[in-house]
Amino acid sequence: MQLHAVETTAIAWSGTGLAIGLWQGQIDLPGDLAKLDERLGGTLSEIIEEASFTGKAKSVLAARVGSGDVRKVIVVGLGDPDKASLETLRQAAGAVAKRARSEKCHSLGLSLPVIGDDPAASVQAISEGIQLALYKDSRFKSGDDDKDKKNNPETIELLLPDVDGAIAKDALSQANSVVAGTLLARELVAAPANVVTPVSMAQMAKDMAQEHGLEVKVLGQEECEALGMGSFLGVAMASDLPPQFIHLIYRPKGTPRKKVGIVGKGLTFDSGGLNIKAGAGSGIAMMKTDMGGAGATFGAAKAIALLQPDVEVHFISAATENMISGRAMRPGDILTASNGKTIEVNNTDAEGRLTLADALVFADKLGLDAMVDLATLTGACVVALGNSIAGIWSPDEELAQSLVSAGKQAGEQLWAMPMEPSYFDGLKSVVADMKNTGPRPGGAITASLFLEQFVETTPWAHIDVAGPVWTDGGSGINPAGATGFGVRTLVNWVLS
């Protein structure tokens, strides 16, 4: 698919399908669209009236208008203009792209409004929406049966008569980089645990480093032992696959404006350990997604490597499986993390925080200006916020707000949650410095308080992405499956 911008109006464009956006309650077609309606012999206004089209957000109407310069017209609702955002454009563009595919529009002209004072941001959002909505993961299907992919438009032109061509071109390039990172995250999270393993994830990081000029260090069992990573290695003991502590570094040319770190939970499969996930509702069949934080981390790494900002970024993941064997950690075992703190394991299925503990200690020693971790950490966060919203915890309000704002720009919703110090009482242990889980109520909060024990000096935030990394039925620009959630937020945060 070729996607590019042209300084052409909808009135002048010709091709298989022409798509326009209408605001909710926009009864009369505005000037340019009224002229387009005249060109189409009144067909546009006729089909809008016959379908009682109201402009509701993401609603789509399509009709054949003839066999001349334009064969089909697609109308997409933009919703309430007073609530317009970049996500409005992202979702509208995605809805149009999918409808154009079902209508078999080999060429598509898309005319959507520019929102706000930054036309580049609008162009980028539109391009992201198109590409993310049309993506379909068919890697593990035999044969060439992907009819949807075959029907994708061959050419899509964004009709931007009022946007400077150079600005539009740069925005499309930026969108391509962000989409590339998001799709990498989707593919990592969607792949089964016999494909994405700690070893293959480490090799992927090495390949990315070689391709994009990044630095990479992968620490194995012995190196992690030398650093005292007893918490991470305690989780890894039961697996036949070796643990891989992955540290990928992007360094800009010249002096970096800032140095930040991104840490992703990298459990390529989580059986629950001896506290095994069992029975209906346990979710064990979906535990390939337990590396959603690492997927977002490495997806962001790819996007940042392509964008090349003036920021130094460290991407870190302690990758392993949580399995069951004679070597497995047991409930009641005591692990010692690399900062010397001891942890009584009262639940082997709360393993992600154990791997993150040593990863955070490692990142905290890098002299960063700020760092964030992402993890599919708790079902409690899903209960609190549902499947579409990630929770964010941080003792640093400014850092938390910057991430929330980055998510809003990306169309990825983060909700600031409290770090109530008194809740740490639920983690107190008789025999160690702390337990790895507390009471059931407030479980996502106590998880963040646990992680806080392994950050000493660096401003830090924790994002629980357990809900939004996957969607069963598909929603908007996210087809069913892995969403790549977090990549766009991280990129915006790094660039800010």
N, C-alpha and C positions, 0 to 999 in steps of 0.2 A: 504493500500500500504506500502510495506517495501522498504526503501531506504537506501542503505549503500554503502560504498566504498570498493573496493578490489584491491589488488596489482597484477592485472592480465592484460595482453595485449589483444588487440582486436583479435590478431591471435589465442590466446589460449581460448578465451571465447566461450561458447556455450549456446544457449537458443532460444527463439522464434524470437526476433528481435535484431539486432546489429546496433547501430547508430554511425556514424563517422562524423567529421567536416572537411570541406575543405575550404581553403582560396580562395578568389576571384582571378581568374587567375592562380590557381594552376592546371596546365594542366596535369602534370605527377604525379602519385601517389608517395609519398615519401616511403622510405625504408620499414617501418612496414606495411603500407597500400598496398604496392606492393606485399609483402608476403601474406597479407590477400587476395588480388586479386587472387594470385596463388592458395591459398587454396580453393577459390570459383570457380576455373576453368575459371578465366577471366571474370566472370559475372559482377563484380563491375565496372571495366573499361568500359565494354560494355554498361551497362545501363547509365553511366555518359555521354558517347559519344552519345548514341542514343537520350537522352533527352536534349542534348546541354547544360548540366548543367555548370554554370559559377562560382558558389560559391557566388553568390549575397547574402548579409546578409538576414538571416531568410528564404531563399528559401529552400524548402524541396523536396527531391526525395525519393520514396520508391518503392521497387520491391521485388518480391519473388525470392529467389535464390536456392530453392530446399527444400528437406525434411530431410536434414541431421542435423548436429550439429547447424546450423543457418538456419532458414527458411526464414527470411526476412531481408533485409538490408535497412537502412534509412541513407540518406546523407543530411546533413544540411550545408547551406552556412554560412560562418563566415564573409564575407565581406572583406574589405581592411585590410590587416595585419598591415599597418602603422597607422590605426585608431582603433586598437583593444583596448578594455577596458573590465572591469568586466561586463558591460552591454551587451557587445557582447556575452559573455558566458551565461549570464542570459537569454537573448532573444533566443539564439540558443537552449539552454536546454529546454526552454518552447515550442519552435516550434517542437522539437523532441518528447517531451512528448505528445503533442496533436496529432501528426501524429501517434505515437505508439498506442494511444487510438483508433483512427479511423481504424488502421490496425489490431486491436485486438491482440496486442502483450502482452501476459500474463506475459512474462519476457522480460526485456530490458537491454541490455548492452550499456552503453553510453561512448564513448571515445572522449573527447574534450581536447584541449591543455590547459596547465597552462599558464596564462599570468602574466608577471611581476615577481618580486622577492619574492612574498608572496604566496606560494601555497595554504595556508589556505583560503585566500580571494577568489581565483578562485573556490575552492571546495564549499565554502559557496554560491557564486553567482550561480553556477550550480544547487545546491540543491534548492535555493530560486526559481529559474526560473521554475524548474519542479513542485514544489508544488503549486506555485501561478498560473501557467497556467492550472493545472488540477482541481483547485477548482471550484465548481459550487454551487451556493446558491439555494437550492430547498426547503427551510424551509416552504414556504407558498404555496406549491403545494400539492394537494391531491394525494393519492396513491403513488405507488413506480414506477414512470415512468422515472426515471433518467437513461436513457440508457448509456449516456456518463460516468456517475460515475461507472456503472457496468463494462464498458469496460476499465477502467483505468488499467494499468499494475499492476499485483499483486506484482511483485518484480522489482526494478530498481537497477542495480549495476553500480556505477561509476567506470570506469576502469582507475586506477591511479597507474601504475607500478612504477612511479618515485616519488611518494609522500609517505612520512612516514605514516604508518597506524594510529599512535596516533594523528598526526597532522590532518589527514583527519577526524578522528572520532570527534575530538573537533570542527572542522569546521562545520560538519554536525549538531552537537548539537547546535551550535550557530545559524545556519540557521533555525533549528526547532523553536528556541525561537523567532527569528525575524518574521518568517512566522506566528506563533501563534498570535503575536501582530497585524500583518497586516490583518489577517483574522478576528480578532475581530473588527478591524476598519471597514472592509468591511461589516460585518454583522450589526454593529450599524448603519452605514450610509444607508444601503440598506433596513433596516426594516422600515415599515410604521410608521407614527406618532401616530397611536393608539397602537403600540407595544412599541416603544422607546419613552417614555415620560420623563419629568424631574424626576418623582418619580422612574420610572423603571431604569433610568440611575444612579440615586443615589444608588439604591439597587444593581445594577451591581457593582458599586465601592465598596460597603460594602462587597459583596461576594468575589470580587477579593482580598480585604484586608485580609479577613479571610483565604482565600485559600493560599495566598502567603506571609503572615506575614507582610503586610504593615500597616501603620497607616491611618486612615480615619476620617475625620470630615465633617459632612454635616450640613450646616447652613440653617435653615428654615426662614420663613417670619420674625419672631420676632427677631432672631439673626441678620439678615441682616439689619433690621430697627435700631437695637442698634448700628450697625457699620456705620450707615448713608448712606447705599447703595441706595440712591434715584434714581440713574440713572438705575441700574439694576431693581429695584422694579417698576420703572415707566413702563418698558416694560412688566413686569409680571402682572400688575394690571388687565388686561382684561381676563386672562385665568382662567378657573375653576380649573386648576391644580396648586398646590402650587409651588412656585419657590424653587429650590434646589441649594445651593452654595456648590459645591463639592471640597474638598481638600484632595487629596490622597498623601501619603508621603512614599517614599522608603528611608530607612536609611541603609547604609552598616554597616558591622561589623567593629569596629575600627573607626579611625578618617577619615572622608571623604576627598578625594583629592580636591574636589570642591563641591560647592552647586549651583544647577541650578533650574530654574523653567520653566515649560511648561504650557501655558494657552491656552485653546481651546474654541472657540465660541460654545456655546451649545444651539442654538435655535432648539428645536426638531420639531417645525413647525413654519413657518413664513407666515401668511396671508397677511402681509403688514400693518396690523392695519387699522386705518381709511383711510390711503392712500393705500387702498386695491389693491392687485395685481389682475388685471382683464383683460380679453380679451386674444385674441391669442397672444402668445409670452410672456405672463406675467411670465410664469414659475411656477405658483402656485402649479401645480400638482407635481413638483419635490422638494417642500420645505421641505420634510422630510430630504433632504441632507444638510439642513442649519446648521446641527450640525457636519459637516465634520471635523471641527477643533477639536471639543471635541472627535470625533471618533478616530482621529489620536493621540490625547493626551492620551486617555485611552488604545489604542492599544500599544503605546509606553510604558505605565505603565506596561502592562502585560509582554512585552518583557524584560524590565529592571528588573522586579521582577524575571524573570526566569534566566537572565544572571548574576545578582547580582554583578554589578561593584562596585568599591570603590568610588562612587559618590553619594551624597545625591540629590535626585530629588523630586521636588514638582510638582504635577499634579493638575491643577485647572480648573474648569469650572463653570461659572454662568449659570445654566441650567433653561430654561423656554420656554414657547411658546409666540409668538406674535399674539394675537387674537383680536377679535372685540366684545365689549359688552358695556354696559352703564358705565363700570368702565374704559374703555380704555383711554389711554393718547391721547390728541388731538393735532393737529397741533397748535402751538402757546404756548403750555404748557411749563413751565420752571421746569426742574429737577435739583436737587442738588446732585452731586456725593459725594462719601465718602472722597474726599480730599477738599471739600468745593467749588469746581468750579461749576458754574451754566451753564446750557445748555438749549437753546431755541430749542424746537423740531419743526423744520420746515418741517420734513418728518418722519412720523411714520414707514416708510418702511426702514429707515436707523437705525434699532434697534440694530443690532449686535454690533456696536461700543459703544452703550450705556451700554450693558451688560459687554463688555470687559473693559470699563472705570473703573468700580468698582473692577473687577477682577485684573486689572493691579495695582491699588492702593494697594490692598490686598497683591499681590505678591511682590510689591516694598518694603514692610515693613518686609520681611522675612530675610533680610540680605544675599541675593543671590549674587553669583559672576556674574551671567548673567541670562537672561530670554528671552524666545521667545514666541510670541503668534501666533496661526494659526487660520485662519478664512475664511469661504466662504463669503468674505466681500463685494466685488463690482463686478458688471457686467463690470465696466470700466477696470478692470484688465484682464478679458477675452477678451475684445475688443483689448486690447494692446498686449496680449501675447498668445491668443488662448487657446485651451482646454488642452494642454499638459504641459504648463510651468506655474509655480507659480511665483509670484512677491515677492521680498523681499525688505523691507525698514528698514534702521537702521542708526542712527547717529554715530554708532560705526562701522567703516569699518572692523576692525579685526574680530568682531563678525559676521558681515555679510558674510565675506569671509569664515569663518570657517563653516558656515551653507551651503554656496554654495558648498564647497568642500565635506562636508558630503553628500549632495544631489548627487553630481557627482559620488561618490563611490557607492551610493545606486541605481543609475540609475533613480533618480528623479531630474528633471531639475528645478533649481531656477535661476531667473534673477534679478540681483541687479537693483533697480529703484531709482530715485532721490527723496530726501526729500527737496524740494525747499521751504525755509522759507517764501518767499514772497507770496506763494499760500495760506498761512493761512489767508490772508486778506479776502479771500472769505468765511471764517467761522465766521467773526466778526458779532456780534449781537448788535443791538441798546439797547436791554433790558437785556441781559445776557452776561456772559463771552464769550460765543461762541454759534454758531448754530451747529446742528449735521450734516448738509450737506452744501457743497459749490456749486459753479457753476458746470455744467455738464463737461466741459473740465477739464482734470486732476483729475477726481473724485477719482481715487485710491490713488493719492498723497495726496489730502486733507483728505482722510480717515485716512491715516497714520499720518498726522500732528495732526489730532484730537486725536488719541490714544496717541501720544507723550505727550499730556498735563497731562496725568495721570501717568507718570513715572518720578520720581524725581531723584533717585540716582543710580539705577541698570542699567548696560549695557543691552540694549533691542533691539530686532529685531521683526518686524512684517512680517508674511508671509501670502499672500492672495492666498488661494487654491481654489478659486471659480471654476476655469476651470478643474483642473485635478482630482477632487475627484470622478468624474463619467464619464463613457464612454458609449455611447449608443450602438455602434456597436462592442465593444471589440477591443483590440489592444495588440498584443504581449502577454505578460504574464498576461494581465488584461482581463478576460472575460467580456462580456457586464455587466454593472452595476457599483457598487461601486469599487473603485480601492485600497482603503487603503492608498492613497497617504499621505506621510509625516512620516509614522511610521519608515521606514528604515532610512530616513534622521535624524530623531530625535535620534534614537538609536546610529547611527554613531557619531552624535554630542556629545551625553552624554559620549560615550566611548573615545572620542578624548582627 
